[in-house]
Amino acid sequence: MSLLNNLSKSLGFYILVAMILGVLTGVMMGEGAAVFEPLGAMFISLIKMLVVPLIVFQSLADQQALALLLALEKLEASPSFSS
């Protein structure tokens, strides 16, 4: 039972269930499922709109982390004047 509790809390589980429900809806409704096409197109557009800023800001964060790491390495390599 613990496996089922852990599985039901994961995002991947919900995505898999939604995909299965979407396929079943398409199979059962047939051509009538075309009414959901605008929602699907809107969802894909929102995903595309989200991906570019995520990639840009992640690369900026990685660049800042690398700069901080290089500064710390330089600080570590400098001579210490404490007694």
N, C-alpha and C positions, 0 to 999 in steps of 0.2 A: 504493500500500500504506500510505502514511503516513496517508491519510484514514481508512482502515479502522481503524488503530491508535488514532487520536484519537477516532473515533466509538465504538469499543468501550470506551473509558475513561470515557465520559460517562454520567451517571445517566439522562438522557433516553433513551439507547439501550436501557438495561436495562429501563426502564419500558415502552417500546414493544414490546420482545421479550416481556415478561411479559403485556402486553395481548393480543398476537397468540396466544401460547400458551394463554391463558385462553379466547379465542374458539374456537380449534381444539379445545380440550378440551370445551367446551360443545357444539359442533357434533357432535363424534364420539361423545360419551357420551349426548347427548340428555337424557332425563329422569333418567338415572343420575347426572348432574352435580349433582343436588340434594343429594347427600351433602356437598358442599363449602359449602353455604349457611351453616351455623353458623360456619365459618371466615371467610367473607365478612362476616357480621354482626359478628363479633368485631373484625375488622380495621377496619370502618367506625366502630365504637364507640371503638376506640383512637385513630383519627384525630381524632374529635370531641373526645375527652378531651385531646388534645395541642394542638389549635388555640387554645383559649381562653387557656391560660397563655402560649403563644407570643405572642399578640397583646398581652396585658397587659404582659408583660415587655419587649416591643419598644417599646411606647408609653412605658413608664417610662424606658427607655434613651434614647429620643428626647428626652424631657422633660429629662433630665439633661444631654444633649449641648447642647440649646438653652440651658439655664441656664449652662453653662460658656462657651458662645460669647458670651452677653450679658455675662458677667462679664469676659471677655477684652476685649470691645469697650469696656467701661467703663474698664478698666485702661489701654487704649491711649489713650483720650480724656483721661485725667488728666494734669496737667502733670508733667514730669520734673524732678527736682532734681539729677540727676547733672551733673557739669561736663565 
